[in-house]
Amino acid sequence: MRPLEVLLSLANLLTFLALVVPRLRAVPWVRFAAPASMLFCVLQVVLEGPRWQMVPAYLLSALVFLGWPLSPREGVTAKVPSLAHWFAAGTGTLVGLVWLSASVVLPLLIPVFRFPHPTGPFGIGTMTYHWVDSARAEVFTADPTDRRELMVQIWYPAPATASGRRAPYVPHPQVLAPLAKLIRLPGFAFGYLKYVSTNAISGADAAEGSFPVLLFSHGRGGFRQHNTANVEELVSHGYVVATIDHPYAASGVLFPDGRLAKFDLRMFDPGHPGHSAFIDSIIPFLAQDAIFTLDRLGNIDRLDPRGILTGRLDLQHAGMFGVSLGGATTAEACLREVRLKACLMMDVFMPANVVESGLTQPAMWISRDTASMRLEGWGQGDIDETQRTMRTVFDRLPGDGYLVLIPGMFHPNFSDFPLFSPVTRWLHLVGPIDGRRGLTIVSAFEVAFFDRELKGQETVLLDRPTERFPEVVFEARSSRVAPRTGGSAAVGPPKVP
C-alpha cells in the first residue's frame, strides 16, 4: 500500500474502535480520529490518486466521519439497552469489522506493485513514438484509405546516475478496457496500473556508446508494456529495446489524436482450440510491423527528432523476442528479415512456413514442459503443436540453438502478470512456480542469449544452466559448445498418447 493509503487505513481503524468502545473517546487525542480519517482520505485521493481497490476505505472514512457526532459518549447516562438494541449494535459492529477488513485487504491483494530492480550497470530511459506506414494499408479496418499506424516505446540505456520522473507502467489504462471486458471484468479493472511506476526515466539522456537493438512483440490481446520486467533487465545490460503495440491485435492502442484501436474480436475465437485460421493469416502482417519498426529505428539512429538516440543504436546487431502470438510474430519476422541476427520465442507454436523453411539465425525458445501445460488446462492438440513445432525448428537450425523449459510455469508467467497480485497464484491463474523466480529465470536466459549472439560474449549460464537454475530443462545445439541436456529430464519430442 502507498503511504497515504496506510495512514488512511490506520485512521479508519482507530475511528472505528473509538465508535465501538466509547471509553476510548475519553482519550483526548482520539477525538481527532474521525477528522484525521477524512483528511487522509482527501489527501490520498488528491496526492496519490484514487483507485477502485480503495473504495471501501473511502466509504468507511465518510461513514465514520458522519457517524462520529451521533455515537454515544463515555459518561453519558443512557437507558438500559434492550435486546433489539444489543442485536443492532452487534450486527453493526460485525458489518463494520467486515467492511474494515475489506478496506485493508483489497488494496493489499491488488497492490500498486513495484517492478524488480534491474541488475545491470545502466540506468533506463524511455520514450514513445507514433509512426505511420504510408506504404501499407490497414487490413483490420474496412476503409481502404487507412494506413497502418504503430505506437512504439523505446527503452534505452541511460547513465546509472540518471534521475527524474519515473515513467508510469500504463499511462493510459483505458487501452486495457477491451482486455478487461474480454475476460469478463469491468472496464476499469486495470485502471490502477497508471500508478505503477517503472524503473525507467521518461526522456532521460542516453548513456554514451552504441547499443544492440531488440524488438519486442506482445501476445494476443496484450500491450506493449506487458513484459516490462524482462525489458528493463535487458536495457540495464546495454540493449535498446523497442516494444511494439500491434493495433487491433493488442488490447487497445491509443494514438496521439485520441483514437483508440480496440482489440479485434476475430483474433479471439472461443470455439476454436489454439489459434484460428485468421490468426495464421495475420501473423505475416504483424511481422511487417516489426520490419517497419526496424526501418524507422534506422532513421532514429541517423537523426532522432528528440535529439537523444542519434548514434546510439547498433542496428548491425539487432534481434527480436516475443511471447505467445508475439513469439510467432518473432519467428515470422526472423524468417523474412536478415537484419535480425538473433531470435527468441516464448511459449508459442511456430507458424507453418517457419516450420517448413526453418530459421537460419541463432534462436532460443523459452517455454515449459508438457505436464505444466496440461496442468494449466491446455488441450492435448495445442500442447503437441507447440512442443512439436518448437522441436522441429530447433532440430533443423544450422547453428546456435537453445531450448529452455521451465516446469511450473503457466502461460501468464511469461509476462508481468505474476507481479499484479498474490491472488493470481491462489486462483491458479499462474503456475505453481514462484512468480518472481519465473521472471528472474526468463530474464537471465534472455540476457545470456543476446549477450552471446549479439555481443559475442561468453556466458556461463548457457554452458552450465542448471548450476544456477536446477529446475530448468535445457538443451543446446551450438557451434561453440557440444549439444547437452540438463535439469530434471532431457528434452525430447512430445509423447502423444
Stockholm file with secondary structure:
# STOCKHOLM 1.0

chainA/1-497         MRPLEVLLSLANLLTFLALVVPRLRAVPWVRFAAPASMLFCVLQVVLEGPRWQMVPAYLLSALVFLGWPLSPREGVTAKVPSLAHWFAAGTGTLVGLVWLSASVVLPLLIPVFRFPHPTGPFGIGTMTYHWVDSARAEVFTADPTDRRELMVQIWYPAPATASGRRAPYVPHPQVLAPLAKLIRLPGFAFGYLKYVSTNAISGADAAEGSFPVLLFSHGRGGFRQHNTANVEELVSHGYVVATIDHPYAASGVLFPDGRLAKFDLRMFDPGHPGHSAFIDSIIPFLAQDAIFTLDRLGNIDRLDPRGILTGRLDLQHAGMFGVSLGGATTAEACLREVRLKACLMMDVFMPANVVESGLTQPAMWISRDTASMRLEGWGQGDIDETQRTMRTVFDRLPGDGYLVLIPGMFHPNFSDFPLFSPVTRWLHLVGPIDGRRGLTIVSAFEVAFFDRELKGQETVLLDRPTERFPEVVFEARSSRVAPRTGGSAAVGPPKVP
#=GR chainA/1-497 SS CCHHHHHHHHHHHHHHHHHHSGGGGGSGGGGGHHHHHHHHHHHIIIIICCCGGGHHHHHHHHHHHHHGGGSCCTTCCCCCCCHHHHHHHHHHHHHHHHHHHHHHHHHHHSCCCCCCCCCSSCEEEEEEEEEEEEEEECSSSSCTTCEEEEEEEEEEEECTTCCSCEEESSSCGGGGHHHHHHTTCCTTTTGGGGGCEEEEEETCCCCSSCEEEEEEECCTTCCTTTTHHHHHHHHHTTCEEEEEECTTTSSEEECTTSCEEECCGGGCCTTSSSCCHHHHHHHHHHHHHHHHHHHHHHHHHHCCTTSSSTTCEEEEEEEEEEETHHHHHHHHHHHHCTTEEEEEEESCCCCHHHHHHCCCSCEEEEECCHHHHHHHTCCHHHHHHHHHHHHHHHHTCSSCEEEEECTTCCGGGGSSGGGTCTHHHHTTSSCSSCHHHHHHHHHHHHHHHHHHHHSCCCCHHHHSHHHHCTTCEEEEECSSSCCEEESSSCCCCCCCC
#=GC SS_cons         CCHHHHHHHHHHHHHHHHHHSGGGGGSGGGGGHHHHHHHHHHHIIIIICCCGGGHHHHHHHHHHHHHGGGSCCTTCCCCCCCHHHHHHHHHHHHHHHHHHHHHHHHHHHSCCCCCCCCCSSCEEEEEEEEEEEEEEECSSSSCTTCEEEEEEEEEEEECTTCCSCEEESSSCGGGGHHHHHHTTCCTTTTGGGGGCEEEEEETCCCCSSCEEEEEEECCTTCCTTTTHHHHHHHHHTTCEEEEEECTTTSSEEECTTSCEEECCGGGCCTTSSSCCHHHHHHHHHHHHHHHHHHHHHHHHHHCCTTSSSTTCEEEEEEEEEEETHHHHHHHHHHHHCTTEEEEEEESCCCCHHHHHHCCCSCEEEEECCHHHHHHHTCCHHHHHHHHHHHHHHHHTCSSCEEEEECTTCCGGGGSSGGGTCTHHHHTTSSCSSCHHHHHHHHHHHHHHHHHHHHSCCCCHHHHSHHHHCTTCEEEEECSSSCCEEESSSCCCCCCCC
//
